[in-house]
Amino acid sequence: MTTDASARAIKPELLRTYTEDFNKDRANLIAADAAVSAGVLKAATDYRGVRALPRDFSIELKQGSITNQERSGRCWMFASLNTLRYELMHRWNLEDFEFSETYLFFWDAMEKSNTYLENVLRTLDEATDSRLFEAINWGPSDDGGWWQMFAALVNKYGLVPKSAYPESENSRNSDDFKQYLNSKLREFAAELRRRSVAGAGEDELRALKDEYMGTVYRICAVSLGEPPEKFDFFARTKDDAEADADGKAESCKCEGKSDAKACKSDKPKTGKDERPQIREIGITPLEFYKKYVPVDVNDFVTLANAPLKNRPFNQRYRIRFSANVAEAGDMEFVNVPLDVFKKAALDQLTAGHPIWFACDCTQFALRKDGFFDQSVVRVDQLFGTEFTGDKAHGLEYGDSPSNHAMTFTGVNLGEDGKPNRWKVENSWGKDAGKDGYYVMSDAWFDRYVTELIIRKEYLDDATRVLLAAEPVELDPWQPLTRRCR
């Protein structure tokens, strides 16, 4: 390529040609008026595309109230807890329920801080400007994560209801908390590296790390409050159920008998809430998880659909330096073709279980109105140019890596039995989308959904075999590794 500066510059005569061509086309002027006045997304919204995506679904799961991560990067945590609360609610016959996201947020900050300092000790010989150390140092305790980080936290710390550890200002809006925590962690990293150069041994450095973690705990406790070691739990089951000796909700015991219709009407009506109760006094978070959550977080597998030449399908992968809990191990996934990927999603939804998934939520999306579809957001028509990149291009060039996790709670099947749209539960509150829910076209699913969390029972035999295969190790900066926020 030429090094002549004039050859690299935008030439004035070309600029005159560009503006003449722009102003000759009436469509450009109309598009500019609309975009400048209303913004690109509103100007590009196609009403025909909107009408082609109705919000009814042939398979639909009954979920609890919509949740809101507010100004934090906890989407992966909200989506994970939304999948579990569905199972809990239907197991115990509850009208609604929400786990404490802040509880896991506290322990995630602690564990990421510990793992960051451990990774610093693992890479003492790396230059600070090496690609590996820059990847480790980019966000020591940032908010983002994956399902396997969630599973590691639940395995170690359990779960609590929101009433036992509610939101705080710093969980709702985490930037300031995490800014100063990360700054302190990087100070600790610099001192560990300085001590190492000065001749400190591993035992001395690890003792210093343990001392540093005391400061981390103080920052987390000041910002979020200390998490409970034990708590009381109280819930009422639905009107059509009563609790058995273990607290499990059961159907009314007169059901099917000749006097079933008189069961409720025979009781005198008062203002007292007579619904059966579930009560626990002084239960621990791990006890609560094991008793009340009817699924094991370890029975789920991360499936990816990444059609990349350097990520062959039907292979298990592991991403180095991706753990939040140091002893839990790094994130893994199995890369499968789209047909296998989609069939697993359909089988799990059809069986009545929601699905954690990750995607690029910014592409051809209307956040306020709740649409994910390239036929709704016609920026191609607005700008007069086609957007032709495929899924492989988006991942390879970093244009559409996963950046947000949500939950599938429904799907619509056409006359041919194939999906044409998907129901999405988001964690951006009720004012985003339609009462917090989004509709996604099947074409958008194919193009931008890259990860699914699937129960092992809904994997096909060939994919299940891959779980025992030796994983191919990936570096932390390679595509498909961005933590969801």
RONU-313697 format. One line per 10 residues: their letters; for each residue x, y, z of C-alpha. Coordinates in nm, 2 decimals. Layout:
<recs>
A = X:Y:Z; ...
</recs>
This chain:
<recs>
MTTDASARAI = 0.00:0.00:0.00; 0.12:0.35:-0.08; 0.26:0.57:0.20; 0.17:0.89:0.02; -0.04:1.10:0.27; -0.24:1.26:-0.01; -0.36:0.92:-0.13; -0.49:0.84:0.22; -0.69:1.16:0.26; -1.06:1.23:0.19
KPELLRTYTE = -1.04:1.43:-0.13; -1.25:1.76:-0.16; -1.37:1.67:-0.50; -1.51:1.34:-0.37; -1.69:1.52:-0.09; -1.86:1.74:-0.34; -1.97:1.43:-0.53; -2.10:1.27:-0.21; -2.31:1.57:-0.12; -2.45:1.62:-0.47
DFNKDRANLI = -2.55:1.25:-0.49; -2.71:1.27:-0.14; -2.92:1.57:-0.22; -3.04:1.44:-0.56; -3.22:1.15:-0.39; -3.55:1.24:-0.23; -3.54:0.93:-0.01; -3.22:1.05:0.15; -3.38:1.39:0.24; -3.68:1.22:0.39
AADAAVSAGV = -3.47:0.97:0.58; -3.25:1.25:0.72; -3.55:1.45:0.84; -3.69:1.14:1.02; -3.36:1.03:1.17; -3.25:1.38:1.28; -3.59:1.45:1.44; -3.67:1.11:1.60; -3.34:0.91:1.61; -3.22:0.62:1.39
LKAATDYRGV = -3.42:0.34:1.55; -3.76:0.52:1.54; -3.70:0.64:1.19; -3.61:0.29:1.08; -3.90:0.11:1.25; -4.11:-0.07:0.99; -4.48:-0.11:1.09; -4.52:-0.41:0.86; -4.24:-0.59:1.05; -4.41:-0.50:1.38
RALPRDFSIE = -4.74:-0.64:1.27; -4.57:-0.96:1.15; -4.46:-1.04:1.51; -4.77:-1.07:1.73; -4.72:-1.14:2.09; -4.91:-1.47:2.12; -4.73:-1.80:2.15; -4.85:-2.16:2.11; -4.61:-2.26:2.39; -4.59:-2.02:2.68
LKQGSITNQE = -4.47:-2.06:3.04; -4.63:-1.88:3.34; -4.36:-1.67:3.50; -4.35:-1.44:3.80; -4.33:-1.06:3.81; -4.08:-0.90:3.58; -3.75:-0.81:3.74; -3.52:-0.51:3.69; -3.14:-0.51:3.70; -3.15:-0.13:3.67
RSGRCWMFAS = -2.81:0.03:3.62; -2.60:-0.28:3.68; -2.44:-0.55:3.46; -2.61:-0.84:3.64; -2.82:-0.96:3.35; -2.66:-1.31:3.36; -2.75:-1.34:3.73; -3.11:-1.22:3.68; -3.17:-1.45:3.39; -3.02:-1.74:3.59
LNTLRYELMH = -3.24:-1.67:3.89; -3.55:-1.62:3.67; -3.50:-1.98:3.53; -3.48:-2.11:3.89; -3.77:-1.91:4.04; -4.00:-2.05:3.77; -3.91:-2.40:3.89; -3.95:-2.31:4.26; -4.28:-2.13:4.21; -4.44:-2.42:4.03
RWNLEDFEFS = -4.29:-2.68:4.26; -4.44:-2.51:4.57; -4.75:-2.36:4.41; -4.66:-1.99:4.47; -4.82:-1.69:4.29; -4.49:-1.51:4.27; -4.13:-1.52:4.40; -3.80:-1.35:4.35; -3.46:-1.45:4.47; -3.21:-1.20:4.61
ETYLFFWDAM = -2.99:-1.09:4.33; -2.78:-0.88:4.57; -2.69:-1.18:4.77; -2.51:-1.35:4.48; -2.38:-1.00:4.37; -2.19:-0.97:4.70; -2.03:-1.31:4.68; -1.95:-1.26:4.31; -1.76:-0.95:4.39; -1.57:-1.13:4.66
EKSNTYLENV = -1.49:-1.43:4.45; -1.39:-1.23:4.14; -1.16:-1.03:4.35; -1.00:-1.34:4.50; -0.97:-1.50:4.15; -0.81:-1.18:4.01; -0.55:-1.17:4.27; -0.48:-1.55:4.22; -0.45:-1.48:3.85; -0.20:-1.21:3.93
LRTLDEATDS = 0.00:-1.46:4.13; -0.02:-1.71:3.83; 0.12:-1.45:3.59; 0.40:-1.28:3.78; 0.64:-1.34:3.49; 0.40:-1.17:3.24; 0.47:-0.82:3.13; 0.19:-0.58:3.23; 0.14:-0.50:2.86; 0.12:-0.86:2.75
RLFEAINWGP = -0.21:-0.97:2.59; -0.28:-1.22:2.87; -0.22:-0.98:3.15; -0.42:-0.71:2.98; -0.71:-0.96:2.95; -0.69:-1.05:3.32; -0.65:-0.69:3.43; -0.93:-0.55:3.21; -1.21:-0.58:3.47; -1.09:-0.74:3.79
SDDGGWWQMF = -1.44:-0.75:3.95; -1.67:-0.62:3.68; -2.04:-0.71:3.69; -2.06:-0.94:3.38; -2.08:-1.32:3.38; -2.21:-1.65:3.25; -2.43:-1.92:3.38; -2.14:-2.13:3.50; -2.03:-1.84:3.72; -2.38:-1.84:3.86
AALVNKYGLV = -2.37:-2.21:3.92; -2.04:-2.19:4.10; -2.18:-1.92:4.34; -2.49:-2.12:4.41; -2.29:-2.44:4.48; -2.08:-2.25:4.73; -2.32:-2.00:4.89; -2.67:-2.11:4.82; -2.96:-1.88:4.76; -3.19:-1.65:4.96
PKSAYPESEN = -3.53:-1.48:4.88; -3.52:-1.11:4.81; -3.68:-1.03:5.14; -3.38:-1.17:5.32; -3.13:-0.95:5.13; -3.30:-0.67:4.93; -3.15:-0.44:4.67; -2.93:-0.15:4.77; -2.83:0.17:4.59; -2.50:0.01:4.49
SRNSDDFKQY = -2.65:-0.31:4.36; -2.91:-0.11:4.15; -2.63:0.13:4.03; -2.30:-0.05:4.06; -2.06:0.17:3.87; -1.91:0.37:4.17; -1.88:0.06:4.39; -1.71:-0.14:4.12; -1.49:0.15:4.01; -1.32:0.19:4.35
LNSKLREFAA = -1.31:-0.19:4.42; -1.13:-0.24:4.09; -0.89:0.05:4.16; -0.80:-0.11:4.49; -0.75:-0.45:4.34; -0.51:-0.31:4.08; -0.31:-0.15:4.36; -0.29:-0.48:4.53; -0.18:-0.64:4.20; 0.10:-0.39:4.16
ELRRRSVAGA = 0.22:-0.45:4.52; 0.21:-0.83:4.47; 0.42:-0.80:4.16; 0.66:-0.55:4.33; 0.71:-0.79:4.63; 0.77:-1.08:4.39; 1.05:-0.89:4.21; 1.19:-0.81:4.55; 1.22:-1.18:4.63; 0.90:-1.26:4.82
GEDELRALKD = 0.80:-1.63:4.81; 0.46:-1.78:4.73; 0.36:-1.83:5.10; 0.44:-1.46:5.18; 0.25:-1.34:4.87; -0.05:-1.55:4.94; -0.06:-1.43:5.30; -0.05:-1.08:5.17; -0.34:-1.17:4.93; -0.55:-1.30:5.23
EYMGTVYRIC = -0.49:-0.97:5.41; -0.60:-0.78:5.10; -0.92:-0.98:5.08; -1.01:-0.83:5.42; -1.02:-0.49:5.26; -1.22:-0.63:4.97; -1.48:-0.77:5.22; -1.50:-0.43:5.39; -1.56:-0.25:5.06; -1.83:-0.50:4.96
AVSLGEPPEK = -2.00:-0.49:5.31; -2.00:-0.11:5.32; -2.15:-0.10:4.97; -2.41:-0.38:4.99; -2.44:-0.47:5.36; -2.33:-0.80:5.50; -2.51:-1.11:5.36; -2.72:-1.32:5.59; -2.58:-1.64:5.74; -2.94:-1.75:5.83
FDFFARTKDD = -3.28:-1.61:5.76; -3.65:-1.67:5.81; -3.87:-1.76:5.51; -4.24:-1.71:5.48; -4.47:-1.77:5.18; -4.83:-1.84:5.11; -4.94:-2.09:4.85; -5.22:-2.03:4.60; -5.58:-2.05:4.70; -5.63:-2.39:4.54
AEADADGKAE = -5.36:-2.57:4.74; -5.25:-2.65:5.09; -4.91:-2.74:5.23; -4.81:-3.09:5.34; -4.60:-3.17:5.63; -4.28:-3.07:5.44; -4.42:-2.75:5.32; -4.50:-2.88:4.98; -4.82:-2.73:4.82; -5.08:-2.99:4.73
SCKCEGKSDA = -5.43:-2.97:4.58; -5.73:-2.94:4.81; -5.78:-3.28:4.97; -6.15:-3.29:4.89; -6.09:-3.27:4.52; -6.27:-3.55:4.34; -6.51:-3.62:4.63; -6.88:-3.57:4.60; -6.87:-3.26:4.83; -6.58:-3.10:4.65
KACKSDKPKT = -6.79:-2.80:4.54; -6.89:-2.73:4.90; -6.53:-2.74:5.02; -6.47:-2.36:5.03; -6.83:-2.24:5.05; -6.89:-2.43:5.38; -6.62:-2.23:5.55; -6.74:-1.89:5.69; -6.59:-1.61:5.50; -6.37:-1.36:5.69
GKDERPQIRE = -6.10:-1.11:5.60; -5.84:-1.35:5.72; -5.60:-1.50:5.47; -5.66:-1.87:5.50; -5.41:-1.98:5.23; -5.16:-2.25:5.35; -4.83:-2.12:5.47; -4.47:-2.22:5.42; -4.25:-2.11:5.72; -3.88:-2.16:5.79
IGITPLEFYK = -3.70:-2.02:6.09; -3.32:-1.98:6.08; -3.26:-2.16:5.75; -2.92:-2.12:5.58; -2.88:-2.02:5.22; -2.74:-2.36:5.12; -3.02:-2.53:5.31; -3.28:-2.31:5.13; -3.14:-2.39:4.79; -3.13:-2.76:4.85
KYVPVDVNDF = -3.47:-2.78:5.00; -3.68:-2.54:4.79; -3.51:-2.53:4.44; -3.62:-2.85:4.26; -3.33:-2.85:4.01; -2.96:-2.89:4.04; -2.76:-2.61:3.88; -2.49:-2.86:3.78; -2.74:-3.05:3.55; -2.72:-2.77:3.29
VTLANAPLKN = -2.48:-2.75:2.99; -2.37:-2.44:2.79; -2.44:-2.49:2.42; -2.30:-2.25:2.17; -2.37:-2.19:1.81; -2.06:-2.03:1.68; -2.00:-2.11:1.31; -1.63:-2.02:1.30; -1.36:-2.20:1.12; -1.14:-2.20:1.43
RPFNQRYRIR = -1.43:-2.33:1.65; -1.53:-2.66:1.48; -1.87:-2.79:1.57; -1.92:-3.09:1.79; -1.63:-3.00:2.02; -1.60:-2.91:2.38; -1.41:-2.59:2.47; -1.28:-2.43:2.78; -1.19:-2.06:2.82; -0.87:-2.00:3.02
FSANVAEAGD = -0.89:-1.75:3.31; -1.27:-1.72:3.29; -1.37:-1.85:3.64; -1.51:-1.63:3.91; -1.48:-1.88:4.19; -1.11:-1.99:4.18; -1.16:-2.35:4.28; -1.47:-2.40:4.05; -1.28:-2.41:3.72; -1.31:-2.22:3.40
MEFVNVPLDV = -1.61:-2.17:3.17; -1.68:-2.45:2.92; -1.92:-2.49:2.63; -2.00:-2.73:2.35; -2.02:-2.58:2.00; -2.30:-2.74:1.80; -2.47:-2.68:1.46; -2.78:-2.46:1.45; -3.02:-2.74:1.41; -2.90:-2.92:1.72
FKKAALDQLT = -2.89:-2.59:1.91; -3.24:-2.50:1.82; -3.39:-2.85:1.88; -3.25:-2.85:2.23; -3.43:-2.51:2.30; -3.75:-2.64:2.15; -3.74:-2.96:2.35; -3.68:-2.78:2.68; -3.95:-2.52:2.63; -4.20:-2.78:2.51
AGHPIWFACD = -4.13:-2.98:2.83; -4.22:-2.67:3.03; -3.88:-2.53:3.14; -3.75:-2.18:3.07; -3.41:-2.13:2.90; -3.12:-1.89:2.99; -2.97:-1.76:2.67; -2.71:-1.50:2.56; -2.71:-1.28:2.25; -2.61:-0.94:2.11
CTQFALRKDG = -2.91:-0.74:2.23; -2.81:-0.43:2.05; -2.85:-0.55:1.69; -3.18:-0.47:1.51; -3.35:-0.43:1.84; -3.61:-0.19:1.98; -3.55:-0.17:2.35; -3.86:0.04:2.44; -4.11:-0.14:2.22; -3.97:-0.49:2.27
FFDQSVVRVD = -3.87:-0.63:1.93; -3.57:-0.83:1.81; -3.60:-0.85:1.44; -3.42:-0.73:1.13; -3.75:-0.68:0.95; -3.87:-0.44:1.22; -3.55:-0.23:1.24; -3.50:-0.14:0.87; -3.18:0.05:0.90; -3.10:-0.09:0.55
QLFGTEFTGD = -3.38:0.11:0.40; -3.30:0.42:0.62; -2.94:0.43:0.51; -2.98:0.28:0.17; -2.73:0.00:0.22; -2.76:-0.37:0.29; -2.62:-0.52:0.61; -2.50:-0.86:0.49; -2.27:-0.99:0.77; -2.36:-1.34:0.89
KAHGLEYGDS = -2.32:-1.49:1.23; -1.96:-1.60:1.17; -1.87:-1.25:1.06; -2.03:-1.10:1.37; -1.83:-1.32:1.60; -1.50:-1.31:1.41; -1.49:-0.93:1.38; -1.64:-0.86:1.72; -1.95:-0.70:1.57; -2.20:-0.91:1.75
PSNHAMTFTG = -2.06:-1.11:2.04; -2.28:-1.21:2.33; -2.34:-0.91:2.56; -2.67:-0.97:2.73; -2.85:-1.27:2.89; -3.23:-1.32:2.91; -3.48:-1.60:2.94; -3.69:-1.78:2.68; -4.04:-1.83:2.83; -4.23:-1.92:2.51
VNLGEDGKPN = -4.22:-2.00:2.14; -4.48:-2.00:1.86; -4.49:-2.30:1.62; -4.62:-2.25:1.27; -4.84:-2.50:1.08; -4.52:-2.68:0.98; -4.43:-2.73:1.35; -4.13:-2.50:1.32; -4.07:-2.19:1.53; -4.14:-1.85:1.39
RWKVENSWGK = -4.11:-1.63:1.70; -3.99:-1.66:2.06; -4.11:-1.50:2.38; -3.83:-1.33:2.58; -3.84:-1.24:2.95; -3.60:-0.95:3.01; -3.46:-0.79:3.33; -3.50:-0.43:3.24; -3.83:-0.37:3.43; -4.19:-0.35:3.32
DAGKDGYYVM = -4.14:-0.03:3.11; -3.91:-0.20:2.86; -4.08:-0.40:2.59; -4.44:-0.51:2.65; -4.47:-0.53:3.03; -4.11:-0.64:3.04; -4.14:-0.90:2.76; -3.99:-0.90:2.41; -4.07:-1.09:2.09; -3.79:-1.23:1.88
SDAWFDRYVT = -3.82:-1.35:1.52; -3.68:-1.69:1.44; -3.45:-1.54:1.19; -3.31:-1.31:1.46; -3.26:-1.62:1.68; -3.06:-1.78:1.41; -2.84:-1.48:1.36; -2.77:-1.34:1.70; -2.84:-1.60:1.97; -2.51:-1.76:2.05
ELIIRKEYLD = -2.55:-1.94:2.39; -2.82:-2.16:2.55; -2.82:-2.32:2.89; -2.98:-2.66:2.84; -3.07:-2.93:3.09; -2.87:-3.25:3.02; -3.19:-3.45:2.96; -3.27:-3.24:2.65; -2.93:-3.30:2.48; -2.92:-3.54:2.20
DATRVLLAAE = -2.70:-3.85:2.24; -2.41:-3.72:2.03; -2.39:-3.39:2.22; -2.41:-3.58:2.56; -2.10:-3.78:2.46; -1.91:-3.46:2.40; -1.94:-3.37:2.77; -1.67:-3.63:2.85; -1.44:-3.53:2.57; -1.11:-3.35:2.64
PVELDPWQPL = -1.18:-2.98:2.60; -0.99:-2.75:2.36; -0.85:-2.46:2.56; -0.92:-2.10:2.44; -0.75:-1.78:2.54; -0.96:-1.53:2.73; -0.96:-1.27:2.45; -1.09:-1.50:2.17; -1.44:-1.45:2.03; -1.75:-1.56:2.21
TRRCR = -1.59:-1.49:2.55; -1.73:-1.15:2.65; -1.91:-1.16:2.98; -2.28:-1.08:2.96; -2.39:-0.76:3.12
</recs>
